[in-house]
Amino acid sequence: MTHPRLPRNTRTKPVRLGYAIEKADKLELERIAAKGGVSAAVFVELMIRNLPLTAEGLPEWMPTSSNEELPISPD
């Protein structure tokens, strides 16, 4: 299913994201975007612009102390 895209030349300095993520997470991102009627790229932009941040500039859900860690294995 295709979703509305931004008009051509809307972005002033577009770049492609080159991050490797789990396939299931990519599919979930696309599912959520589709449910909202936008492309995955527009969804990521909206998510970044509306992410609630702490006073330190981190997402509210991200641990801030060194003894709290996210359950992600470093490469």
ZINORZI-V951759 format. One record per pair of residues at least 24 apart in sequence whose C-alpha atoms are under 6 Angstrom apart, sorted by the first residue. I is the first residue (numbers start at 1). J is the second residue. Records with the same first field share a line. If there is no record, write none. Layout:
BEGIN
I = J, J
END
This chain:
BEGIN
3 = 37, 38, 39
4 = 38
END
